[in-house]
Amino acid sequence: MKTLLVPIHKAGWPFIALFATAAAGLGLVSDGLGAIGVVLTVWCVYFFRDPDRVTPVRDGLVISPADGIVQKIDQAPPPKELEMGDEPRPRIAVFMNVFDVHVNRAPISGTISRLSYRPGKFLNASLDKASEFNERQNLRLTMDDGRDIAFVQIAGLVARRILCDVHEGQEIRTGERFGMIRFGSRVDVYLPEGVEPLVAVGQRAIAGETVIADIMAKEPARTGEVRT
């Protein structure tokens, strides 16, 4: 029963009520339209699900902030608004489609040292230029050892609203919820210099659970391949 009754994010209830009302209205017009409304309402409930996650808690582990596919691993400077310098850092981009859980979680423990919201376009979040031109919420987190990590919520083609529930100066632990994006989007993580990703492009990541890097590890970046 616990598996079936997944918690719903509070931001979803107004949308669920709207979809349910529309479904009831469509049902008065015809059974077919009513059935479509019910399906859309069920999808809305599914979209806003907010399941608990079991987070690895060893020091140094960087955990995926989003559910989705590791779309890109490259080197790029963090957003200028975060004032982290112009030197490229390892960047991991996780793309969420409309069927993924969209609640975002902190990739590592520390203090939110800077927040910066930037309005922009709503290009497909899978495009390279989305990280530069799309609406985004930038977060800079300072770890206990003084190093910084950045993570960025990026709106997508369908996503029209970024929710960020933390504030500057707030302490947050690895895997704790910090926001969400509606409805299909991407989250980029900028690792400290010299830290290698431990995931591969095309791999599925689970927010709050999948280890994407280890700042204490010395092993090289991992690669992956599809095997049958």
Secondary structure, DSSP 8 states (H G I E B T S, - for coil): -TTTS--B-GGGHHHHHHHHHHHHHHHHH-HHHHHHHHHHHHHHHHHTB---------TTEEE-SSSEEEEEEEEE---GGG---SS-EEEEEEEE-TTS--EEE-SS-EEEEEEEEE--B---TTSTTHHHHB-EEEEEEE-TTS-EEEEEEEE-SS--EEEE---TT-EE-TT-EEEEEESSEEEEEE--TT--B-S-TT-EE-TTT-EEEETT------------
